[in-house]
């Protein structure tokens, strides 16, 4: 795979076919990244396990400045966020590297969380949250881990006015060897529309995820793995918790939409591959050679089909991208240094 030079990319910021008929192929857009691939790296890499001492230990959780036994803490029934979804969260990953555990793009995750907290009127100290994440990771002696910071409004009675209410911050971690790259996902378009950004900003606000729950439940009942949102004009938005990319004729395009979460994994892949970022119609998406989803939990996940439209079973370019991403998060690429925070 031909990768961007790190400095040049940094300045930018952000096929087997099924027998069923597909719409005529639109002209290939100009500016779509053309990635030439030399030797192919294996997509599924051997994963370093978390230290043995982490197994069987009591899980530790950071709450309002201190570490606690995770089993001893409970939210009360009057918690405002429990009733109204008044919270902000992030999903972050740590990886076992040759130099120990490291957190991938921690500053970017916490800055996004700060924006959500500011919107809800909660104080959020990025430096404190950074220390809390690293402290919790070390306390649980984890290498590969999923990290969940959560800020929320606590007790104070019912009602929608959050002025003067208490708010809290916690950080939880769990050991994970969850690597979805390699698992081909069956996707269906949901009848539900994504929350419009004009009504609910695309941040990780707890209450907003009911939208994703409804869509996911709908398509799971129909036998699919994941739901995709499409807008009223027929443009692809995103999946319930992952952004979308397409591959066609060797070019990579990142699906862009005003209502989609500006994903950190998405940004990573745009920088690494030089992918074009623009709106994509469902007609164009269904005419792609490969389609994949990406996110902190999903990493890079090839999509097998969308409502019966099957894509290249080998997903060759998607698998190469997944291998490069895996190397990056584990400290094995030239991009790793700028994005990993040692625990």
C-alpha atoms as one frame of an Amber mdcrd trajectory, in Angstrom:
protein
   0.000   0.000   0.000   1.327   3.416  -0.908   0.992   5.531   2.214   1.091
   9.266   2.571   4.191  10.897   3.872   3.320  11.732   7.465   4.053  15.435
   7.317   2.244  15.968   4.026  -0.825  14.131   5.195  -0.839  15.909   8.545
  -1.315  19.218   6.779  -4.587  17.996   5.268  -6.382  17.221   8.557  -9.085
  15.680   8.305 -14.469  -7.657  -7.129 -16.929 -10.310  -7.131 -20.381  -9.013
  -7.979 -23.738 -10.491  -7.069 -26.100 -11.550  -9.838 -28.674  -8.986  -8.819
 -28.841  -5.885 -10.960 -27.094  -2.742  -9.814 -27.518   0.854 -10.936 -25.272
   2.172 -13.712 -21.836   3.044 -12.423 -21.398   6.789 -12.046 -18.209   8.366
 -13.323 -15.329   8.044 -10.944 -14.939  11.323  -9.046 -11.755  13.259  -9.400
  -9.559  13.480  -6.351 -10.305   9.969  -5.093  -7.184   8.479  -3.538  -5.415
   5.907  -5.685  -3.561   3.454  -3.501  -1.116   1.086  -5.164  -0.318  -1.954
  -3.066   2.948  -3.856  -3.135   3.320  -6.883  -0.848   0.227  -7.483   1.222
   0.498  -7.654   5.013  -1.612 -10.286   6.774  -4.737  -8.678   8.136  -5.116
 -10.702  11.308  -2.036 -10.254  13.442  -1.004 -12.161  16.506  -2.155 -10.135
  19.486  -0.183  -9.608  22.642  -2.275 -10.639  25.621  -2.817  -8.552  28.727
  -0.455  -9.457  31.596  -1.439 -12.631  33.457  -1.704 -10.663  36.699  -4.658
  -8.780  35.219  -6.703 -11.949  35.126  -8.683 -12.739  38.250  -8.025  -9.358
  39.849 -10.741  -7.090  41.150 -11.549  -4.516  38.524 -10.687  -0.965  39.561
 -12.732   2.036  38.466 -11.847   5.728  38.724 -14.678   7.847  40.142 -14.499
  11.555  41.009 -10.781  11.563  41.739 -10.211   8.158  43.332  -9.887   4.508
  42.375 -12.526   2.141  43.730 -13.470  -1.511  43.525 -15.761  -1.459  40.479
 -18.227  -3.875  42.086 -18.845  -1.560  45.044 -20.160   1.477  43.147 -23.764
   1.933  42.052 -25.733   4.850  40.638 -28.849   5.794  42.589 -32.308   5.532
  41.065 -32.660   9.316  41.067 -29.644   9.846  38.802 -30.607  12.493  36.253
 -28.712  10.799  33.404 -30.609   7.572  34.056 -33.895   9.365  33.378 -32.899
  11.859  30.685 -29.660  10.651  29.092 -27.774  13.725  30.341 -24.270  12.361
  29.979 -21.258  12.320  27.685 -18.996   9.360  27.025 -16.091   8.213  24.914
 -14.890   4.847  23.652 -11.091   4.621  23.656  -8.679   1.769  23.007  -5.375
   0.824  24.589  -3.064  -1.647  22.894  -0.214  -3.856  24.044   2.932  -2.640
  22.287   6.570  -3.685  22.542   7.036  -0.853  25.048   3.977  -1.713  27.141
   0.390  -0.516  27.037  -0.348   2.637  25.035  -3.581   4.543  24.426  -4.461
   5.456  20.855  -5.286   9.112  20.151  -6.180   9.865  23.750  -5.997  13.698
  23.444  -8.426  13.714  20.512 -10.940  11.517  22.324 -10.858  13.635  25.456
 -11.082  16.887  23.515 -14.236  15.606  21.838 -15.583  14.645  25.255 -14.773
  18.130  26.555 -16.883  19.645  23.774 -19.830  17.453  24.724 -19.499  18.344
  28.404 -19.273  22.035  27.587 -22.471  21.731  25.577 -24.268  20.216  28.584
 -22.789  22.743  31.013 -20.437  20.327  32.803 -16.914  21.186  33.843 -14.389
  18.859  32.235 -10.655  18.990  32.867  -8.783  17.244  30.043  -5.598  16.936
  32.114  -7.491  15.311  34.986  -9.276  12.948  32.606  -5.980  12.009  30.955
  -4.452  11.137  34.316  -7.592   9.201  35.266  -7.461   7.079  32.101  -3.789
   6.207  32.554  -4.174   5.566  36.278  -7.121   3.226  35.715  -5.330   1.353
  32.950  -2.262   0.844  35.138  -4.329  -0.150  38.176  -5.990  -2.907  36.168
  -2.675  -3.958  34.613  -4.137  -4.102  31.141  -2.441  -4.134  27.760  -5.277
  -4.507  25.267  -8.231  -2.673  26.755 -11.416  -0.824  25.978 -11.669   2.394
  27.995 -14.938   4.094  28.871 -14.858   7.619  30.364 -18.325   8.849  31.302
 -19.461  12.223  32.638 -23.061  12.584  33.792 -25.512  14.540  35.889 -26.310
  12.886  39.211 -29.049  13.318  41.789 -31.126  16.432  42.247 -34.716  15.571
  41.465 -36.679  15.363  38.260 -36.859  18.007  35.542 -34.888  19.089  32.511
 -33.099  22.097  33.985 -29.559  20.976  34.847 -28.487  24.298  36.358 -26.723
  23.680  39.649 -26.988  19.900  39.507 -24.072  17.766  40.622 -22.113  16.000
  37.921 -19.585  13.196  38.037 -16.781  11.603  36.063 -15.774   7.960  35.958
 -13.337   5.878  33.934 -13.824   2.141  33.507 -11.663  -0.315  31.578 -12.126
  -3.862  30.395  -9.649  -6.313  28.944 -10.447  -7.053  25.347  -9.101  -9.087
  22.513 -11.973  -7.871  20.372 -10.645  -7.287  16.875 -13.410  -7.095  14.314
 -11.069  -6.695  11.364 -11.517  -9.906   9.423 -15.162 -10.345  10.399 -17.330
  -9.553   7.389 -20.493  -7.756   8.439 -23.981  -8.017   6.942 -25.610  -4.572
   6.903 -29.161  -3.359   6.294 -30.456   0.173   5.818 -32.634   1.209   8.756
 -36.045   2.820   8.438 -34.872   5.312  11.081 -33.004   8.498  10.155 -29.857
   9.624  11.942 -30.374  12.433  14.457 -29.920  15.617  12.392 -26.940  17.704
  13.489 -29.223  20.742  13.614 -31.165  19.037  16.431 -28.463  17.009  18.183
 -24.781  17.765  17.571 -22.753  14.735  16.392 -20.950  14.172  19.693 -21.092
  11.191  22.050 -24.084  12.356  24.064 -25.675   9.466  25.955 -29.307  10.167
  25.105 -28.566  10.446  21.400 -27.597   6.802  21.206 -31.204   5.679  21.572
 -31.302   6.482  17.844 -28.614   3.841  17.254 -30.287   1.339  19.581 -33.555
   1.571  17.631 -31.813   1.080  14.297 -29.661  -1.786  15.540 -32.631  -3.581
  17.094 -34.657  -3.181  13.904 -32.099  -4.809  11.600 -31.088  -7.494  14.098
 -34.714  -8.636  14.137 -34.404  -8.955  10.362 -31.308 -11.134  10.675 -28.589
  -8.562   9.900 -25.525  -7.668  11.978 -25.513  -3.902  11.694 -27.697  -0.976
  10.636 -26.858   1.851   8.275 -28.460   5.289   8.274 -29.442   6.958   5.001
 -30.834  10.493   4.729 -34.027  11.642   2.988 -32.072  12.482  -0.174 -30.616
   8.988  -0.489 -27.123   9.740   0.838 -25.290   7.356   3.150 -24.658   8.708
   6.653 -22.959   6.080   8.849 -23.600   2.875  10.779 -24.868   2.858  14.366
 -21.388   3.294  15.807 -19.003   3.396  12.865 -18.170   5.510   9.831 -18.155
   4.224   6.250 -15.586   3.987   3.458 -15.835   2.638  -0.068 -13.223   1.265
  -2.445 -13.647   1.396  -6.203 -11.083   0.867  -8.954  -8.312   1.071  -6.349
  -9.492   4.447  -5.031 -10.601   5.017  -1.435 -13.404   7.379  -0.435 -14.476
   8.290   3.093 -18.237   8.807   3.330 -18.891  12.323   4.628 -22.184  13.575
   6.051 -23.149  16.518   8.233 -25.116  14.247  10.591 -22.370  11.640  11.074
 -20.003  11.561  14.026 -16.613  12.914  12.877 -14.868   9.705  13.901 -11.302
   9.606  15.165 -10.648   6.267  13.467 -12.064   7.756  10.274  -9.695  10.706
  10.553  -6.795   8.315  11.140  -7.564   6.362   7.975  -8.065   9.490   5.868
  -4.634  10.722   6.943  -2.896   7.398   6.398  -4.451   6.542   3.028  -5.044
  10.007   1.593  -8.667   9.036   0.963 -11.030  11.568  -0.545 -13.739  12.708
   1.889 -17.101  13.683   0.399 -20.844  12.895   0.401 -21.714   9.531  -1.155
 -25.116   8.476  -2.471 -26.443   4.997  -1.789 -26.372   4.400  -5.544 -22.622
   5.012  -5.574 -22.028   3.057  -2.373 -23.798  -0.008  -3.756 -21.673   0.197
  -6.909 -18.397  -0.002  -4.951 -15.963  -2.907  -5.143 -15.509  -2.934  -1.371
 -17.184  -1.186   1.555 -15.932  -1.132   5.131 -16.901   0.380   8.455 -14.448
   1.839  10.931 -14.504   2.942  14.538 -12.687   2.593  17.836 -14.368  -0.716
  18.653 -14.809  -1.955  15.081 -11.332  -0.892  13.960 -11.571  -1.719  10.218
 -14.449  -4.101   9.463 -15.181  -5.284   5.903 -18.852  -5.215   4.925 -20.009
  -8.413   3.231 -23.321  -7.086   1.967 -25.849  -4.283   2.197 -29.422  -5.558
   1.913 -28.397  -8.437  -0.336 -25.879  -6.504  -2.479 -22.712  -8.545  -1.956
 -19.229  -7.072  -2.154 -15.859  -8.601  -3.041 -15.496 -11.601  -0.743 -11.737
 -11.072  -0.433 -11.886  -7.323   0.334  -8.182  -7.061  -0.613  -7.651  -3.333
  -0.179  -9.770  -3.214   2.974  -7.593  -5.946   4.461  -4.422  -4.055   3.615
  -5.811  -0.919   5.252  -6.741  -2.973   8.319  -3.213  -4.363   8.539  -1.672
  -0.888   8.362  -4.123   0.376  10.989  -3.240  -2.571  13.255   0.451  -1.766
  12.904  -0.205   1.899  13.676  -2.152   1.327  16.893   0.506  -1.124  18.113
   3.447   1.198  17.627   4.791  -0.464  14.499   4.404   2.274  11.889   5.872
   5.713  11.266   2.521   7.217  12.267   2.454   5.619  15.699   4.618   8.080
  17.594   2.284  11.050  17.209  -0.824   9.094  18.232   0.154   6.803  21.112
   0.194   7.829  24.786   2.213   5.457  26.944   0.350   4.209  30.007
